[in-house]
């Protein structure tokens, strides 16, 4: 069944300037041969299938590249977790990018994207259409911390395509999400973060949130969509429940936008995938595929946590002692 794509969402007029350059969904290169890194991400969460999908791609200014493709559910191990690293030619860009079975095209900058991938374990095609202008974290009062990125956009949209794995084929005609950030990231500087996405099937309610603590300070970013309008977030009050191994089980949050209005969100996990960054601090990224409620309306969502490795081990040991 082909569903009707939700209508276009407008950004609140009081939102700050996103600070985009014309080509900011393409590859970035630092002046004078300095360091640079792009990272691009796509996800589709399917509660009725008890299935989460993500793909994360990075590319440095020197051409070092890598990506993951993951499909996971309630089982202990993901159904698919392809991890690929290598390099690409200097002229390769994100308008027509091809690397080790993955191809990315972006017909309209910061609006549409087409991603395909095939390996021995999985085959997929994903066409993404943004339901709103790409939202920059610069549009939030706390902005983008320099340890995280020069800029980052988040975009909720409509996904069409399919994924095939383990003898299953699932057609996509539903909500999804993507982001793109550029700059040099210091994975070890933040003590912790939570990254949140949730949406109802019809797109009438959408939430994107980011909570971080670094150098002893808190910050917040993201947006709420209600009644066809996207409004930046000012603050997030939240409580998260964890299992003994510090994997997130449930989140309850109140998101306060720049107008002072609140949005109530719950996320309940049905599947977990763990990803390591291999930095000096052993940073772990744990992503939960979830069911959600947004102001009482049911939907799908993601809850990601960031932990430094030694601290995560300490928390787990403390839980086991209590």
PyMOL commands that set and color helices and strands:
alter all, ss='L'
color gray80, all
select helices_A, chain A and resi 31-33+47-49+137-139+309-321
alter helices_A, ss='H'
color red, helices_A
select strands_A, chain A and resi 10-11+37-46+51-60+64-72+80-87+96-99+102-105+112-118+122-130+135-136+151-165+168-182+190-200+205-214+217-226+229-242+248-257+262-276+284-294+297-307
alter strands_A, ss='S'
color yellow, strands_A
deselect
rebuild
show_as cartoon
